[in-house]
Amino acid sequence: MITITFDATWWVVLVFIVDIVIRVTAIIVVPRNRRPTAAMAWLLAIYFIPIIGVFLFLLIGNPRLPRKRRRKQERINDYIHDTSASLDFGTLRPHAPSWFTSLVTLNRNLGAMPLAGDNAAHLIPEYQQSLDAMADAIRKAERFVHVEFYILQADAATDNFFRSLEEVAARGVTVRVLLDHWANRGKPFYKRTLKRLTAMGAQWHLMLPVQPLRGKYQRPDLRNHRKLLVVDGRVAFTGSQNVTDSTYNLRKNIKRGLHWVDLMARIEGPVVASVNAVFLSDWYSETDEVLTDQIDLFDVRSGPGDLDCQIVPSGPGFEFQNNLKLFAGLLYAAQRKIIVVSPYFVPDEAMLLAITTACQRGIHVELFVSEEGDQAIVYHAQRSYYEALLRAGVKIWMYKKPFILHTKSLTIDDEVAIMGSSNMDMRSFGLNMEISVLVRGEEFVRQMRAVEDMYRSLSRELTLEEWEKQPLRSTVLDNLARLTSALQ
């Protein structure tokens, strides 16, 4: 009988060599073209949990869309920029501050639409009211309805919205629908929603589908987080709200009594063409169908208002973090007051520096967040910044549970505001496709202030004294979550 023996020493040497190779390779590969904080987080993960760390890096380590999709985005960006360069987008308000003009130029250079004048925007802070307002607008459609939402569910709360789509589709109006694949997949009413869209004759497609067997794959946690509706190029809606019940129909939310609080804007005027351009570019990215042959990309309609508006799309399809640069620029431009509303506030170093610097410049800064979180890691990562913000002088308002304040907005002084789908967190800056509306006009800021006052009345202020009483276990969880938030 032949006995085969294995020398354990060789196994130890082999494991040691593999471990060294992984660590050296990680130092070379991971930091390349990556923010230092993100690189450090990945290196720590790979060093302390090598197998899991390497697997996660291979799975979600690339924060960019596949090259084919990036090239599509570049082509549509160039087309939009060239097509819109010589068009008249209404009369702009006079006496714009130099910093505002500079930010508009920045946005334009990074892929945003032109600044448009003569717009009207009406804020809708009530959840069901915004769904019904969108349904009312849809029923007036004559040519097309474009629907693009991160989450789209046919449930009791959204039945009026879906019935309006069915009614206009029945009389020959073209209904096009985009919804994020991963965010809807496996959710309640997913299959029912797709069947209802198909039955009404809508043309629908999944955004950023993760379907490797069909040749459709990218980093699975990239999301198209945009929320927008365009009717005939005449009226548009955008903001933070998804088309779903305020509980998202999830058992865990219903059990905890959670309801989402959102803000949408109904927009009329030349800027509606820019919102539609975002939809058309996403439609092209998902379908390869160029709708500009059927629809005038910039069918500019005069509006009933006097607001200057600019649509700023952002996401992994763009070379730079458009929304982060805009937010930081606004924070540095403020002279008197800054009010931030963000359900998921996980800033990078640039954003944190801009906010704390604003306080040190004597600017009044307020931050609205939720008292209760729906996503544990993000909730704890957000909490890890509270002490630094409080010590800098930021007033933190916590919207009382069981409500999740989901609005995303930023107002500075009395003339400029931004609202849309983008959170102030690293996910929205680097991984999500977002849409933001930059608005100049005192009348719009007054609407925003009224909404902020309502939020303040339903919130409680977090003080530094209260925060310093946090138990050690909470501090540990917060700081660990903060580290994971940088894994991009």
C-alpha positions as a printed NumPy array, in Angstrom:
array([[  0.   ,   0.   ,   0.   ],
       [  1.296,   3.412,  -0.995],
       [  0.813,   6.153,   1.56 ],
       [  0.626,   9.76 ,   0.303],
       [  1.469,  12.419,   2.824],
       [  1.15 ,  16.179,   2.547],
       [  3.577,  18.542,   4.144],
       [  1.537,  21.243,   5.873],
       [  4.517,  23.583,   5.591],
       [  3.978,  23.915,   1.847],
       [  0.352,  24.851,   2.372],
       [  1.367,  27.533,   4.841],
       [  3.932,  28.901,   2.36 ],
       [  1.374,  28.84 ,  -0.482],
       [ -1.249,  30.686,   1.577],
       [  1.377,  33.238,   2.623],
       [  2.443,  33.862,  -0.984],
       [ -1.189,  34.214,  -2.177],
       [ -1.899,  36.609,   0.685],
       [  1.113,  38.776,  -0.214],
       [  0.147,  38.783,  -3.898],
       [ -3.414,  39.879,  -3.043],
       [ -2.194,  42.689,  -0.795],
       [  0.401,  43.998,  -3.246],
       [ -2.044,  43.772,  -6.159],
       [ -4.693,  45.611,  -4.109],
       [ -2.298,  48.473,  -3.381],
       [ -1.653,  48.827,  -7.125],
       [ -5.196,  48.352,  -8.437],
       [ -7.587,  49.752,  -5.811],
       [ -6.389,  53.379,  -5.417],
       [ -6.247,  54.079,  -9.156],
       [ -8.614,  56.955, -10.087],
       [-10.456,  56.507,  -6.798],
       [-11.022,  58.94 ,  -3.942],
       [ -8.563,  58.334,  -1.061],
       [-11.358,  57.564,   1.413],
       [-12.929,  54.998,  -0.899],
       [ -9.538,  53.451,  -1.67 ],
       [ -8.675,  53.216,   2.022],
       [-12.02 ,  51.583,   2.834],
       [-11.516,  48.971,   0.118],
       [ -7.938,  48.28 ,   1.208],
       [ -9.038,  47.817,   4.82 ],
       [-11.751,  45.395,   3.696],
       [ -9.306,  43.399,   1.569],
       [ -6.624,  43.369,   4.275],
       [ -8.869,  42.328,   7.173],
       [-11.276,  40.015,   5.335],
       [ -9.303,  39.042,   2.216],
       [-11.65 ,  36.515,   0.619],
       [-14.852,  38.497,   1.224],
       [-13.093,  41.79 ,   0.479],
       [-11.753,  40.61 ,  -2.886],
       [-15.129,  39.108,  -3.82 ],
       [-16.968,  42.331,  -2.996],
       [-14.413,  44.409,  -4.891],
       [-14.803,  42.25 ,  -7.996],
       [-18.599,  42.484,  -7.641],
       [-19.119,  46.186,  -6.866],
       [-15.66 ,  47.724,  -7.037],
       [-16.235,  49.476, -10.362],
       [-18.457,  52.554,  -9.782],
       [-18.907,  53.249, -13.486],
       [-21.346,  51.992, -16.058],
       [-20.08 ,  49.616, -18.77 ],
       [-18.113,  51.34 , -21.52 ],
       [-20.888,  50.857, -24.087],
       [-23.404,  52.694, -21.918],
       [-20.927,  55.468, -21.098],
       [-20.361,  56.022, -24.809],
       [-24.111,  56.248, -25.321],
       [-24.323,  58.862, -22.585],
       [-21.451,  60.801, -24.126],
       [-23.138,  60.778, -27.536],
       [-26.454,  62.019, -26.188],
       [-24.696,  64.641, -24.044],
       [-22.889,  65.995, -27.094],
       [-26.069,  65.955, -29.142],
       [-28.051,  67.821, -26.469],
       [-25.275,  70.37 , -25.982],
       [-24.908,  71.076, -29.7  ],
       [-28.65 ,  71.091, -30.443],
       [-29.537,  73.421, -27.597],
       [-26.624,  75.828, -27.964],
       [-28.412,  78.328, -30.203],
       [-32.01 ,  77.902, -29.01 ],
       [-34.074,  80.504, -27.157],
       [-35.054,  79.23 , -23.717],
       [-37.041,  82.242, -22.619],
       [-36.08 ,  85.526, -20.996],
       [-33.812,  85.218, -17.971],
       [-34.259,  87.258, -14.812],
       [-31.941,  90.272, -14.673],
       [-29.133,  90.966, -12.193],
       [-28.033,  87.37 , -11.6  ],
       [-25.146,  87.152,  -9.099],
       [-21.833,  86.346, -10.737],
       [-21.515,  83.15 ,  -8.7  ],
       [-24.898,  81.946, -10.033],
       [-23.831,  82.513, -13.633],
       [-20.6  ,  80.677, -12.888],
       [-22.468,  77.676, -11.444],
       [-24.786,  77.556, -14.446],
       [-21.716,  77.446, -16.696],
       [-20.22 ,  74.673, -14.558],
       [-23.402,  72.629, -14.847],
       [-23.535,  73.17 , -18.598],
       [-19.926,  72.069, -19.069],
       [-20.598,  68.895, -17.073],
       [-23.617,  67.843, -19.132],
       [-26.558,  69.869, -17.798],
       [-29.267,  71.471, -19.899],
       [-29.321,  75.217, -20.659],
       [-30.66 ,  77.688, -18.117],
       [-34.256,  78.46 , -19.102],
       [-36.395,  81.471, -18.195],
       [-40.156,  82.119, -18.005],
       [-40.958,  78.992, -16.001],
       [-43.559,  78.306, -13.319],
       [-43.139,  75.714, -10.561],
       [-45.688,  74.687,  -7.957],
       [-44.617,  72.547,  -5.   ],
       [-46.823,  69.654,  -3.857],
       [-45.787,  68.465,  -0.363],
       [-48.75 ,  66.123,   0.232],
       [-48.157,  62.518,  -0.824],
       [-51.501,  61.439,  -2.305],
       [-52.14 ,  64.905,  -3.703],
       [-49.027,  64.713,  -5.884],
       [-50.048,  61.307,  -7.266],
       [-53.482,  62.661,  -8.134],
       [-52.016,  65.87 ,  -9.621],
       [-49.861,  63.771, -11.936],
       [-52.932,  61.725, -12.9  ],
       [-54.865,  64.907, -13.711],
       [-52.036,  66.129, -15.957],
       [-51.816,  62.757, -17.722],
       [-55.534,  62.845, -18.569],
       [-54.943,  66.045, -20.562],
       [-52.304,  64.387, -22.765],
       [-52.753,  64.603, -26.526],
       [-49.489,  63.211, -27.931],
       [-47.31 ,  61.412, -25.386],
       [-46.737,  60.666, -21.721],
       [-43.224,  59.889, -20.476],
       [-42.967,  58.191, -17.086],
       [-39.643,  57.492, -15.385],
       [-39.52 ,  56.47 , -11.733],
       [-37.089,  54.598,  -9.541],
       [-39.979,  52.623,  -8.023],
       [-43.286,  52.165,  -9.847],
       [-46.023,  50.047,  -8.281],
       [-49.657,  49.568,  -9.241],
       [-51.331,  49.578,  -5.824],
       [-54.37 ,  51.18 ,  -4.181],
       [-52.637,  54.546,  -3.696],
       [-51.459,  54.733,  -7.31 ],
       [-54.572,  53.277,  -8.955],
       [-55.741,  56.72 , -10.137],
       [-52.297,  57.309, -11.697],
       [-52.427,  53.997, -13.578],
       [-56.064,  54.495, -14.627],
       [-55.101,  57.834, -16.153],
       [-52.388,  56.094, -18.199],
       [-54.889,  53.474, -19.332],
       [-57.412,  56.133, -20.355],
       [-55.012,  58.122, -22.531],
       [-53.442,  54.987, -24.018],
       [-56.941,  53.834, -25.024],
       [-57.433,  56.998, -27.093],
       [-54.11 ,  56.665, -28.898],
       [-51.684,  58.664, -26.746],
       [-48.202,  57.1  , -26.694],
       [-47.236,  56.012, -23.173],
       [-43.568,  55.284, -22.515],
       [-42.444,  54.013, -19.116],
       [-39.037,  53.431, -17.515],
       [-38.571,  51.84 , -14.081],
       [-35.447,  50.685, -12.29 ],
       [-34.987,  46.916, -12.496],
       [-33.235,  46.132,  -9.235],
       [-35.337,  48.509,  -7.105],
       [-38.609,  46.948,  -8.317],
       [-37.57 ,  43.334,  -8.767],
       [-38.98 ,  41.208,  -5.958],
       [-41.078,  44.062,  -4.564],
       [-44.837,  43.696,  -3.95 ],
       [-46.972,  44.114,  -7.079],
       [-43.944,  43.948,  -9.423],
       [-45.424,  41.391, -11.814],
       [-48.878,  42.945, -11.497],
       [-47.442,  46.334, -12.46 ],
       [-45.704,  44.987, -15.568],
       [-48.831,  43.118, -16.631],
       [-50.916,  46.271, -16.222],
       [-48.466,  48.305, -18.29 ],
       [-48.474,  45.647, -21.006],
       [-52.262,  45.36 , -21.   ],
       [-52.743,  49.105, -21.509],
       [-50.344,  49.084, -24.466],
       [-47.594,  51.099, -22.817],
       [-44.062,  50.821, -24.132],
       [-42.076,  49.979, -20.999],
       [-38.487,  49.046, -20.229],
       [-36.434,  48.243, -17.165],
       [-33.614,  50.663, -16.332],
       [-30.123,  49.298, -15.598],
       [-31.287,  45.666, -15.797],
       [-29.134,  43.051, -14.113],
       [-29.866,  40.117, -16.423],
       [-26.528,  38.437, -17.226],
       [-28.196,  35.556, -19.097],
       [-29.587,  38.149, -21.496],
       [-26.263,  39.925, -21.831],
       [-27.351,  42.818, -19.615],
       [-25.092,  43.362, -16.652],
       [-23.313,  46.116, -14.753],
       [-22.448,  46.672, -11.119],
       [-25.677,  45.425,  -9.453],
       [-26.034,  48.29 ,  -6.989],
       [-25.993,  51.04 ,  -9.629],
       [-29.444,  52.597,  -9.746],
       [-31.466,  54.934, -11.929],
       [-32.924,  56.91 ,  -9.043],
       [-34.67 ,  59.592, -11.125],
       [-38.325,  60.525, -10.718],
       [-39.977,  62.418, -13.552],
       [-43.127,  62.695, -15.613],
       [-43.535,  64.657, -18.861],
       [-46.856,  65.234, -20.623],
       [-46.742,  66.465, -24.255],
       [-43.623,  68.541, -23.517],
       [-46.055,  70.956, -21.871],
       [-45.92 ,  70.062, -18.186],
       [-43.457,  68.056, -16.101],
       [-43.249,  66.716, -12.568],
       [-40.07 ,  65.856, -10.687],
       [-38.891,  65.556,  -7.106],
       [-38.305,  62.899,  -4.482],
       [-41.48 ,  60.797,  -4.638],
       [-41.854,  57.379,  -6.192],
       [-45.116,  56.077,  -7.633],
       [-46.094,  53.77 ,  -4.808],
       [-47.959,  53.728,  -1.513],
       [-46.354,  55.832,   1.238],
       [-45.401,  52.58 ,   3.037],
       [-43.824,  51.143,  -0.148],
       [-46.113,  48.151,   0.56 ],
       [-43.329,  46.476,   2.542],
       [-44.33 ,  44.4  ,   5.554],
       [-41.468,  45.7  ,   7.672],
       [-42.544,  49.279,   7.023],
       [-46.207,  48.56 ,   7.701],
       [-45.296,  46.719,  10.914],
       [-43.281,  49.727,  12.127],
       [-45.934,  52.182,  10.948],
       [-43.489,  53.952,   8.625],
       [-44.756,  56.4  ,   6.011],
       [-42.671,  58.41 ,   3.536],
       [-42.927,  62.208,   3.314],
       [-41.984,  63.621,  -0.1  ],
       [-41.945,  66.753,  -2.214],
       [-42.793,  67.05 ,  -5.905],
       [-42.867,  70.063,  -8.229],
       [-45.249,  70.671, -11.114],
       [-43.314,  72.623, -13.759],
       [-44.402,  74.542, -16.841],
       [-42.314,  76.504, -19.309],
       [-39.228,  76.064, -21.503],
       [-37.462,  73.924, -18.876],
       [-39.976,  71.101, -19.464],
       [-38.081,  70.372, -22.69 ],
       [-34.97 ,  69.789, -20.588],
       [-36.787,  67.307, -18.317],
       [-37.984,  65.513, -21.439],
       [-34.415,  65.44 , -22.783],
       [-33.363,  63.495, -19.675],
       [-36.099,  60.95 , -20.344],
       [-35.193,  60.665, -24.036],
       [-31.529,  60.11 , -23.183],
       [-32.412,  57.358, -20.678],
       [-34.794,  55.788, -23.192],
       [-32.004,  55.716, -25.765],
       [-29.58 ,  54.207, -23.224],
       [-31.977,  51.341, -22.478],
       [-33.48 ,  50.703, -25.923],
       [-31.112,  52.126, -28.579],
       [-34.222,  53.881, -29.94 ],
       [-33.635,  57.489, -30.99 ],
       [-36.909,  59.224, -30.227],
       [-35.662,  62.568, -31.5  ],
       [-36.791,  61.365, -34.935],
       [-40.354,  61.414, -33.59 ],
       [-40.186,  64.12 , -30.924],
       [-38.548,  67.525, -31.112],
       [-35.892,  67.247, -28.403],
       [-36.233,  70.902, -27.524],
       [-39.84 ,  71.736, -28.305],
       [-39.596,  74.864, -26.162],
       [-42.956,  76.138, -24.882],
       [-43.328,  79.588, -23.345],
       [-44.31 ,  79.431, -19.695],
       [-46.624,  81.321, -17.353],
       [-43.967,  82.216, -14.776],
       [-40.743,  84.1  , -14.237],
       [-38.442,  81.459, -12.745],
       [-34.995,  80.636, -14.13 ],
       [-34.526,  76.86 , -14.073],
       [-31.759,  74.475, -15.086],
       [-32.023,  70.682, -15.177],
       [-28.893,  68.93 , -13.905],
       [-28.678,  65.175, -14.576],
       [-25.951,  63.24 , -12.796],
       [-24.749,  59.709, -12.262],
       [-22.162,  57.084, -13.228],
       [-22.752,  57.824, -16.905],
       [-21.051,  61.194, -16.444],
       [-17.323,  61.719, -16.004],
       [-17.707,  63.962, -12.955],
       [-20.02 ,  64.061,  -9.942],
       [-22.246,  66.83 , -11.27 ],
       [-24.589,  67.049,  -8.306],
       [-21.796,  67.109,  -5.712],
       [-20.044,  69.984,  -7.47 ],
       [-23.282,  71.949,  -7.732],
       [-24.183,  71.421,  -4.07 ],
       [-20.699,  72.375,  -2.891],
       [-20.714,  75.488,  -5.087],
       [-24.042,  76.613,  -3.644],
       [-22.854,  76.068,  -0.081],
       [-19.804,  78.254,  -0.664],
       [-21.933,  80.913,  -2.427],
       [-24.418,  81.352,   0.44 ],
       [-24.239,  84.635,   2.325],
       [-26.951,  84.367,   4.992],
       [-28.841,  81.08 ,   5.223],
       [-28.544,  77.432,   4.163],
       [-31.276,  74.844,   4.717],
       [-30.649,  71.238,   3.697],
       [-33.288,  68.499,   3.634],
       [-31.912,  65.026,   2.963],
       [-33.161,  61.643,   4.184],
       [-29.731,  60.097,   3.679],
       [-27.04 ,  62.577,   4.615],
       [-23.63 ,  60.92 ,   4.268],
       [-21.333,  63.657,   2.923],
       [-17.864,  63.189,   1.528],
       [-14.989,  65.388,   2.722],
       [-15.784,  68.175,   0.236],
       [-19.424,  68.441,   1.307],
       [-18.633,  68.254,   5.016],
       [-15.951,  70.918,   4.634],
       [-18.33 ,  73.191,   2.715],
       [-21.026,  72.962,   5.394],
       [-18.745,  73.439,   8.382],
       [-16.959,  76.29 ,   6.604],
       [-20.327,  77.96 ,   6.012],
       [-20.982,  77.907,   9.762],
       [-17.55 ,  79.37 ,  10.431],
       [-18.337,  82.15 ,   7.933],
       [-21.325,  83.088,  10.069],
       [-23.967,  81.508,   7.824],
       [-27.116,  80.147,   9.49 ],
       [-27.201,  76.434,   8.578],
       [-30.014,  73.958,   9.233],
       [-30.208,  70.267,   8.375],
       [-33.437,  68.237,   8.315],
       [-33.161,  64.463,   8.702],
       [-35.43 ,  61.705,   9.97 ],
       [-35.5  ,  60.653,  13.603],
       [-35.918,  57.056,  12.48 ],
       [-34.122,  55.303,   9.638],
       [-35.331,  52.721,   7.162],
       [-31.856,  51.545,   6.106],
       [-29.684,  50.567,   9.056],
       [-26.215,  51.069,   7.534],
       [-27.048,  54.44 ,   5.985],
       [-28.859,  55.536,   9.155],
       [-25.834,  54.804,  11.349],
       [-23.37 ,  56.26 ,   8.827],
       [-25.402,  59.474,   8.813],
       [-25.413,  59.635,  12.619],
       [-21.611,  59.473,  12.655],
       [-21.52 ,  63.047,  11.282],
       [-23.884,  64.615,  13.813],
       [-21.259,  65.522,  16.402],
       [-19.018,  67.335,  13.914],
       [-22.014,  69.181,  12.478],
       [-23.377,  70.195,  15.885],
       [-19.988,  71.408,  17.07 ],
       [-19.641,  73.472,  13.897],
       [-22.968,  75.151,  14.633],
       [-25.396,  73.329,  12.348],
       [-28.981,  73.161,  13.666],
       [-30.174,  69.577,  13.189],
       [-33.913,  68.973,  13.006],
       [-35.136,  65.387,  13.346],
       [-38.484,  64.71 ,  11.668],
       [-40.494,  62.734,  14.194],
       [-41.123,  59.038,  13.708],
       [-42.852,  57.014,  12.375],
       [-42.391,  59.21 ,   9.284],
       [-39.395,  59.084,   6.943],
       [-38.632,  62.555,   5.602],
       [-37.668,  61.672,   2.041],
       [-37.528,  65.168,   0.497],
       [-34.234,  66.22 ,  -1.101],
       [-33.705,  69.989,  -1.262],
       [-31.247,  72.799,  -0.631],
       [-32.113,  76.485,  -0.299],
       [-29.632,  79.304,   0.098],
       [-30.435,  82.874,   1.086],
       [-33.732,  84.062,  -0.47 ],
       [-33.338,  83.56 ,  -4.204],
       [-31.857,  80.169,  -5.142],
       [-32.929,  76.609,  -4.431],
       [-32.406,  73.106,  -5.72 ],
       [-34.683,  70.087,  -5.408],
       [-35.043,  66.724,  -7.076],
       [-34.131,  63.068,  -6.577],
       [-30.567,  63.427,  -5.271],
       [-29.706,  62.743,  -1.665],
       [-26.622,  64.329,  -0.129],
       [-24.765,  61.087,   0.25 ],
       [-21.943,  59.31 ,  -1.483],
       [-24.326,  56.882,  -3.202],
       [-26.241,  59.702,  -4.905],
       [-22.983,  61.456,  -5.807],
       [-21.291,  58.449,  -7.386],
       [-23.609,  55.487,  -7.984],
       [-27.142,  56.737,  -8.635],
       [-28.475,  58.39 , -11.764],
       [-30.248,  61.506, -10.464],
       [-32.092,  64.585, -11.67 ],
       [-31.909,  67.958,  -9.912],
       [-33.625,  71.269, -10.676],
       [-31.726,  74.482,  -9.979],
       [-34.166,  77.378,  -9.537],
       [-33.61 ,  81.12 ,  -9.234],
       [-36.584,  83.148,  -8.052],
       [-37.779,  84.55 ,  -4.729],
       [-41.317,  83.243,  -5.296],
       [-40.083,  79.661,  -5.511],
       [-37.847,  80.024,  -2.455],
       [-40.85 ,  81.34 ,  -0.52 ],
       [-42.672,  78.109,  -1.386],
       [-39.657,  76.135,  -0.185],
       [-39.523,  78.138,   3.047],
       [-43.177,  77.336,   3.72 ],
       [-42.455,  73.62 ,   3.292],
       [-39.389,  73.904,   5.536],
       [-41.473,  75.678,   8.193],
       [-43.974,  72.816,   8.071],
       [-41.165,  70.278,   8.467],
       [-39.743,  72.259,  11.385],
       [-43.106,  72.213,  13.16 ],
       [-43.15 ,  68.421,  12.882],
       [-39.545,  67.949,  14.037],
       [-37.507,  68.232,  17.193],
       [-34.088,  69.81 ,  17.477],
       [-31.116,  67.589,  18.273],
       [-28.715,  69.296,  20.68 ],
       [-25.06 ,  68.596,  21.338],
       [-25.872,  67.905,  24.995],
       [-28.325,  65.179,  23.974],
       [-25.909,  63.735,  21.453],
       [-23.074,  63.458,  23.953],
       [-25.228,  61.064,  25.996],
       [-25.252,  58.486,  23.203],
       [-24.187,  55.022,  24.458],
       [-20.84 ,  53.627,  23.353],
       [-22.468,  50.842,  21.321],
       [-24.242,  53.419,  19.156],
       [-20.997,  55.295,  18.551],
       [-19.257,  52.071,  17.501],
       [-22.061,  51.132,  15.109],
       [-22.13 ,  54.646,  13.642],
       [-18.394,  54.692,  12.971],
       [-18.344,  51.194,  11.457],
       [-21.207,  52.161,   9.144],
       [-19.297,  55.303,   8.189],
       [-16.398,  53.17 ,   6.992],
       [-18.628,  50.96 ,   4.826],
       [-20.269,  54.013,   3.209],
       [-16.997,  54.777,   1.423],
       [-16.903,  51.43 ,  -0.405],
       [-17.413,  52.801,  -3.919]])
